[in-house]
Amino acid sequence: MTTGQLPPPEDFTVAGFKAGAIAAGIRYQGRPDLALITSEVPATAAGVFTTNKVQAAPVLLSRSHLTGNTARAIVINSGIANACTGDIGLQRAQATARIAADAIGCPPEEILVASTGVIGMDLPIEPVAHYLPKLVPLVRSDGWLDAAQAIMTTDTVPKIHMVRSRLQDRPFTVLGIAKGAGMICPDMATLLSFVATDVAITSEALQKLVREEAEHSFNRITVDGDTSTNDTLIVLANGGAANQPIADLASPDGERLRQAFRELLLDLAKKIVADGEGATKLVEIRLKGASSQAEALRGARTVANSPLVKTALFGEDANWGRILAALGRADIRFDPNQVQLFFNEVKLVENGLFLGEKAENKASEILHQPSFSITIDLGEGTAEESVYTCDLSIDYIKINADYRS
């Protein structure tokens, strides 16, 4: 499932940042697989990472480097995840940072590193050492689409989005790229996202913003229920907009920036689900009327991750019974006799009972669409949450069965 035509590359720029990519032959041949994002000045940096206990070397390194709260660059390779590679993997992540630092002219601690690809393969440092210094002078202000394409693995389209707005009568930009199509059930899958903004913001406020907005975007999606070893979201803010630094996210400027981040990250998150491996449909699972936010989220996630629900979506079967069955094992409070269920605005279940063939036929028409919502109203309370998922197709199995071959 594609996500539409992208604007031309020159439309994607943010003051003080450059990006680009090069074909280094790390695992793929004949395509860019090494990307670089740079800031002209040390940028305030924040990030969130996978909660998987098995964490890749670049995750460990970048988490460590982020304790300094500043960064000049992010280096990303695709093809090899550099996960489950022991001391050698960490040494090669460190070497990547040193190579970039030498070429840029900054401390290695100001370089962040990310990888995506096959787990368990050693990352060859020779192509990185050869091509990364060549990439540094090639990065451009409009090179973001090149970088987005270079970090793709089983993705079919690059994921990129930009939001422009104003703070204190000054224009600002938030621009982000992401990759991910499989092993997507983030709990900050493989999900990588890199965001740059020219807003001035304190490190404490930026880290809080990133953590909270990841929760409302990347942590609300699922493709296959698996959480990756390499999940990474990194945000750099270089202050080029010359606004008064934001320290309070509850201030008008803080709220405006939050709105821009939420739009950006949710757009990237939806693009990832829409491009899920073998996916043909993007579906919002909206659960309302729950007793608490936690229960609303747990119920929506359980339905969104159900293989039986996802295969029914692929088959364009309005199989409401599978949805209610998944909900029933979600460990949440509700009375099945009060449940209402909708496909978009078409009610298919009322008070736990099927409304008949006419309603099912209308719901089936909605299932032919590439994007729609399923709303479940428990009638227990006022809490509401949404999780975005996709269908589970035959192609998903083919893609993952052949991934290493």
N, C-alpha and C positions, 0 to 999 in steps of 0.2 A: 504494500500500500504506500503510495507516494504522498508527499505533503504539499504539492503544488510548485509553481515556478518561483525561483528565488530572484530577488532584485539583483542588479549587476554588482560585482564585487566592490566597485568604487563607492557604493552607497553605504558600505559597512566600514566606518572609521570612528575612532575615539581619540581625542587629542592626547598626544604624548605616548601613544602605544603603537607598536608595530608587530606584525605577525608574518609568518611564512612557512614554507615547507620545502623539503628536498627528498629525492629518492636516494636512500642510503643502502638499500638492499639488506636490511636487517633480517627480514624473513621474506617479504614480498619482493618481487622483481618487476621493474618497469613501472612503478607507481610511487608517489611520495609516501614515505612512512616515518619521517622524522619532522616534527613541527616545533616551532619556536615562537614564543610570545615575549616581547621585551617592553620595558618601560624606560623612557629617557632618564627618569630619576628614580631613586629608590621609592617604591610604592608601599603604602600600608597594605598588609596582606592578611588574609584570614582564610580558613578552610574547614571543611568537615570531610570525614573519611569513613570507609566501611566499618561496620561493627562486627564483621566476620572475624572470628578468632584467628583464622589463617589470613595474615595480612602480607601483601607483597612488599618487596624491598623498597620500591619508590614511595609507598605509603608511609613506611617507617621513617624514611629519610625526610620526606617533605613535612611530616608531622613534627619532626625534630627541628627542622629549619624554621618552621613557622613560629617557634617560641620567640624568635627575634622580632616578629611582627612586621618585618619589611622584606621586600623581594624586588629584584631587578628583572627576573626572567623565569619562564616556565618552559621546560623541555619535555616533549611528549613523543614517545615512539609507539608505533602500532605493530602488531604481528607477534610479539613476544611479551608476555605479561610480567616477566621477571618476578614470578611468585613461586614459592616453594623451591627456592634456589639457594638457601642457606647463606653462609658468609660470603660466598662468591657473588651472589646476587646483590647483597648490600654493598660490597666493594665496587661493583660495577655501577650501581646507582650513584655512589659517591664519586666515582671517576667521571661519570657523565656531568655531574655538577661542577667538578673541577675544570673539565674541558670547556664548558660553557662560560664559567667565571673567567678563565684566562682569556678567552676570545672577546668577552664583553668588557672586562676590566673591572671586576667587582669581587668581593669575597664569595667563596663557594656557598656560604650560609645564606646568601641572597638568591640562590638558584633553587627552584622547586622542580621536582621531577615526577613524571607520571608515565605509566606504561599500560598497554592493553594488548591482549592476544592470548596465545596458548600458555597455559600454566605448566610449570616444570621444566621449561627449556631455558638454558643459560642465555642471557643477553650477550651477544658478541660485542665487545667494546671496540674492536678495530674499525668497523664502519662508522660508529659514533665518533671516534677520534678523528677519522678522516673527513667526514662530511659536516659535522657540527660546526667547526670553525668556518667552513665555506658558507654555511647557512646564515651566520650572523650578519654579514654585510648585505644579504639578499632580502632580509625582512623589510616589509613595506607597510605604510599606514593602511593600505587597502588589501593587505594580504590575508585577511581573516578567513575568507572562503577557502583559500589554499590550505590553511592550517586545519580547518574543519574537515576537509576531504582527506588529509593525511592521517588523521586519527581514526578513520573508519576501519572496521574489521568486517563483520557481516552486515553492517549497515548498507542500505541501498541508496540513501541520499544523505548529504551533509546536513547537520542541524546548526542553524545560526539564526540569531534574532537580535534586534536592537530596539531600544526605547530612548527617545529624546524627550526631555522636559525642561523645566526651569526651577531654579532655586534662587531666592533672593534676587530675582530679576536677571539671573545669569543662566544661560543654557547649560545643560549637562547631558551626558550620554551614558547609558549602560549597555554594553555589548557583550554577547556571550555566544560560545560555541559548545557543542556537546556531542558525544557519541554514545551509542548504546542501541542494541537490537535484541540481544539475548542475555541470559543470566541477569535479568532485570527484576529485582524485587528489593529495591534499595532500602536500607535502613541506615542510611549514612551513619551496580549490577552491571556485563561490566558497564558501569556508568561513569563517564568522565565528563566534567564540565568546567570551563574556564571563562571567567567573567572579568571584564575590565571596565572601570569607570573613571571619569576625570573629577569626580566629586572629592572634596576634602572631608575626611571623617576620621574620628579617633579609632585606634585599633580595637578598643573595647567595644565601641558601638558597632564596628564593622563585623567583629566576630559574632556578636549577639544577633545582628541582622542576618548574617549568613546561616547561622544555626537555625533560627526561627523560620526563615523563608524556605530553607531546604525541607523543613518539616511539612510545609504547606504545598510543596511542589514535587520534588524528586522522591520524597518519602510517601507520596500518594499515588504511585504508579506501580504496575506490575505487568510483566510479560509472561514469565514462566515460574515465578515463585522462588527463584534462586538468587541469593545475595552473593555478589562477587567478592573476590579477594582484593580488588583494586579500586573500588569506588572512591572517587575523588571529586570534590567541588572546591575550587580555589578562586578567590576573588582578589583582584588588585585594584587599589584606588590611589591615583597619583596626585590628586589635588589640583589638576590643571584647570578646573572650572573656577578656581580662585574664590570660592564661597567661604564663608566663615565655617571652620571645621564643625561637623555635626557630632555632638557628644550625646545628645538626648534624642532617642528615636521616637519619643512621644511628642516632640516639638513639631510644629507645622512642617519644617524642612525635613525632619526625620520621617514623618508620615508620607511626605511626597516621595522621598527616596524609597521608602518601603513599597509604596504602590508600584514604582517603576521596577523594582526587583521582583515583586510578586508576578507582575505581568511577564517579565522576561523569563524567569525560571519556570513558571507554569507553561509558557509557550514551548520552551525547550523540552520540558517533561512530556508534554502531549506529543511532540514530534517524535520522541523516542518510542512511545507506545504505538503511535501510528505506523512506525517503521519497524515494529517488532518482527522478529524472524518469522517469515511466512504469513504475517498478519494481513488480513483484508478489511478489518473493522477496528475503529477506535470507539470504545464504549465507556461512558461514565456510569459507575455504580454509585448511586446516590441513596444513602440511608438516612432517613429522617424519623423524628418521633421517638428517638432513643432516650434511655434514662440518663446517659452521660455521654460526653464527647468520646471517651475511651471506648465505650461500648459501641457507639456509632461507627467509629473507625474500625474496630475489630470485626463487626458484622460486615461492613462494606468490603474489607480486605478478604474475609473468608469467601464471600461470593465471587469477588474478582479473581481469586486464585484457584477456584474450583475447576479442575480439568473437565468435568462433565458440563459445567456451565459454558466454559470457553469453547468446547467442541460443538455444543448446541448453537452457539453464536456463529461458528463457521458454517454449520449446516443450515443456518437461517431458520432455525426451529425455535419458536416461542415457547420453550420448555420451562414453564413457570415452576413446575414441580421440582426440577433440579435446583432452581434458585432458592425455594423455600427449604429444601433438604439441606443445602449448604448453610443457610442461615441458622437452621436448627442445631448445628454442631458448633456454632460460633461462641458459645459460652456467654451469651448475653440475655438479659431479661426481656421477655415479650410473651404475649399471649397469641398463639397462632390464629386464634379466632378473631383477632383484631387487625390482622395484617392486610394492607392494601398494596398492590403492585402495578406499576405502570411501565409501558414502553413509550418513551416520550410522553405524550398526553393521553395515550390510550390506556384506560384502566382494564387490566386483565384479571385481577383478583380483588375481591372485596370481602372483608371480614373472613379472610382465609379461604374463600370459595371461588372456584373458577366461574367466570362470567359467560362462558359459552363460546360456541364456534364463531359467531359474528365478531366478537371482541378479538378472538385469536387470529382471525383473518386480517383484521386491521393491524394487529401487532406484527404479524408476519410480513406485511408490506414495509413496515419500519425496518425490519431486519435486513431488507435488501439494500438499505442505505449504508454508506461507508462510515458514518458516524451518527451515534444516537445515545440516548440515556435510558437507563433502567432505574426507576425510583421505587424504593421500598419504604413504606410508612408503617412503623411499628405501633403507633398510637399510644406509646408509653410515656413520652416526655417531649422535650423541645430540642434535644441535641440532634445535630445533623453533621454528616461528613460525606465527602466524595472520594472515591478511588478510581483511577483511570486504568483500564485494562484493554486487552485486545482478544481476538479469537485465537484458537489453537488449531492450526491447519496441518494438513499432510506435509506441506513444505517445511514446517518447523522441524519435523522429525528428520526429513532429508538433509536439511542444512546442518543440524547438529550431529547426525550420524556420520557425515562426511567432513566435519570441521577440521580435523587434523590431517586429512589425506590430501 
